[in-house]
Amino acid sequence: MHLTSLIIVSLSLITAVSPVVGQDISGVVLPFREVKVSSPVQSFITELKVREGARVKKGDLLAQLYVRREALEMERYEAALEKRKFENEGAKNLFADQLISEDEALASEIELRLARLQFKIAEEAVRLRQIRAPISGVVVERHYEAGEMVTVGEPLFKLVDISSVFVQVYVSMETARTLREGTTVRLSFPELGEDGPELQGTVDFVDPQVDPASGLLKVKVLASNEERMVKPGLRAQLQVGPDE
């Protein structure tokens, strides 16, 4: 009796989590991309350009770190580079007139290359102190204020891109057969009400591994969310039609 009851309860649980074709499957909305932005160098923040909630484009400046010393170094190497360019032009002319040896002309060319490299290194040091957005999206977290010291690898900001969203569900092997990659499905969001948006999505990922504890597979559906009305964390209903 106890064994029979256990089997019935187990089957009921599986059915509740992973419906058959023609019924809704419950899942959760995830952002298309989520990025924690950190600093590649240790320094202190001189200026913050964005606040939480700001929309940014890829490449936008989020924060400026102290850069005065590095900027002066770059100016010094830029002046040295200009000097080497002038000297190298002179060496070329002297070599053409056979007034210096080929070795001397080559040495001048090498000095110019080294000056270019030194300038590029100084330029990179300045660039590393400009914290820029790696993706387009919304700033959802800002962890520091101007004047605070940041260390290498510590998150300064968190950005999310919800121009598209993922809906993640867990389904049985039987249901997964109707959710092959590329399958088109319908998505609704109960918390947005009856007048809320319905999206069309495409199965983007079917986990090849079955979870040994539940016997379910993870499936992710990708849908365009240009109006950005669907937010990460919402519950979603995925409709698997009998003809899909």
N, C-alpha and C positions, 0 to 999 in steps of 0.2 A: 504493500500500500504506500509506504513512504517513498519507495523508489519510483513508483508510477507518478506520484504527486510531484516529485522532483523533476522528472522528465517533462511533465506538462508545464511547470513553471519556467524551466529553461527554454522550452520552445516558445513560450509566450514572450519572454524577454527578447529573444532574437528577432521575433516578428515585430516587436515594438520599435526596436532600434533600426531594423533594416526591412522595410516593407517590400512587398512584391510590386511588379510592374503595374502601373495605373494608380498607385497611391503616392502620397507625399513622403519625402525623406527629409528629416530635420537636420540642419547643419548650422554652422556659424560663419559669419562674414569675417574675412581677413583682408588686410591691405595688400595691394599688388606688390608693393615694395616697402620695406621698413629699414631705415639706415640710422645707425648711431655714428655721429660725426665726432671724431676725436682729433687731438693735436699731434702732429708728428715730432714736435719739439717742446721742450720745457721753457715756458716764458710766462709773462703776465699779460692780461688782456688790457689793451688801451682803449678799445672801442667795440661795442656790440651794435650790430646793424639790424638785428631782427628781434622780435619778441614772439612769445608763444601765440600760435594762431596765424602767423604770417605765411602767406603763400610765396614760395620762392621758385626760381627757375635754376636749372643746372648751371653752375658756374657763378651764381650770385655770391657776393661777399657776405658772410655771416658774422665774422668777428675779425678784428685786427689785433695781432699780438705786437708786443714791443719790437720795433724793427729799426730804431735809429742807428745803432751801431752797424748792423748789417747793410743798411742803406748807404752809409758812409763808405764801407768797404767796397760796395758795388761801384760807387763813384770813383774810388781810387783805382780800381782795376779797369774801369772804363777809360780813364785818362791814360793809364799805362798801355792799354790796347791801342788807343789812337796814336800814341808815341811810337809803338812798335810798327804800326801800319806805315807811318811816315818813314821810319828807318828802313823798313823792308823795300819800299819803293825806291829809296836812294840806293840800296844795295843792288837792286835789279838793274838800275841804270849804270852803276859802276861796273857790274859784271858784263853788261852788254858792251861797254866801252873797253873791256878787258883791263880794268884798273884794279879789280880784286879777283881772288881765285874762286873757283866753283865751290870749294869747301866753305869759304867765308859767306858766299851767297846762300848756301844751304843752311848754314848756322843762323843767318838772319831769318830765313823762312821758318825754321824750327822755333825760334824765339817768338815769332808772331803767333804760331799755333798754340804755344804754351800760354801766351797772353790771352788768347781767345778762350782757352779752357778755364783759366783763372776767373775771367769775367763771367762765364757761364755758371761756375760754382757759386760765385757771389750772388748772381741773379737768382739762383735756386734757393739760396739761404733766405733771400727776401720773400720769394714766393711761398716758402713753407710757413711763413708767419702770417699768411693771409688764409684764413679758414673759409673755404668756399663750399657751396652746396654740391654734393656729388650727384644728386638727382633733383628733378623738379617735384615739388610736393608741398606739404604743410609742416611747419615747425610745431611739433606737439610737446616738446620738452626743451627747456633751457636750464642748464645746471649751474651756470656761473654768472657773476656780475663783473662789470668793468673794474679793473684794479686787482682782481683775484689772480693768483698763480695757478697755472694749469700744468699738469705733468703729462708725459708721453703716454698716449693710449687711453687716457681718461675721457669718457664721453662728455662733450660740451653741449651737443644738441641731439635730438632725435627727430628725424623727418619721416613722414609717411606719404606715399603716393597712392591716392584712391581714385585716380582717373579710370582705373579698372580695379576690380576686386576679385578675390577668390572666395568661393564658398566651399568649406571643407565638411565632408560628411564621412561617416563610417557605415559600410554596407556589408551584407553577407556575400559570399561567393556567387550565390544565385543571382542577386541583384546586380553584382558587378558585371555579369555577362551582358547586361543591357546598357552599361556605362563605359563602353570602350572609348579610348582616346579619340577625340574628334566628334563624339556624339553631341548633338544639340539638345539642350534641356531648357525648361522654363523655371524661373526663379521668382518667388514672391517673399514678402517680408511682413509678417503679421504685426510687428510692433509699429509699422508705418501706417497701419489702418487699411481700410478697404480701398481708399483712393490713392494709396501709396504706389510707387512704381513697381512694375514687373519687368524683369530683365530676361533677355535671352542669353544663355551661356553655353560654353563649349567645354566638354570634359578635357582638361589639360593634363591631368596626371592620375594614374591608377597605380597605387603602391603594389609592387610585385610581391611584397611580403605580407603574410597573414599574421595578425596579432595572435599569438598563441593563447593568451588569456581569454579573449572574447571571440576569436574566430572570425573577426571582421577585417575588412580592407579599408584603407584610407583612400578617398577619392577627392580631387580638387577640381572645381569648375571655375573657369575664368569668364568674367562678364565685363563688358564695357560699362563705365559708370560716369559718363561725361558730365552729367548734372551734379554729381557728387552728393546725391540725396541718400545713398546707401552708405552707412557708416560701419567701420569695423566693430565687431562685437555684437552686432544685431543677430537675431535668430533668422534663419532662412528656411524656406520650404522649397525643395527641389522636386519638381513634378516629372516623373518618368512616364511618358506616354506609351501605350501599347504598341505604337508604330515606330518607336525610336530605338 
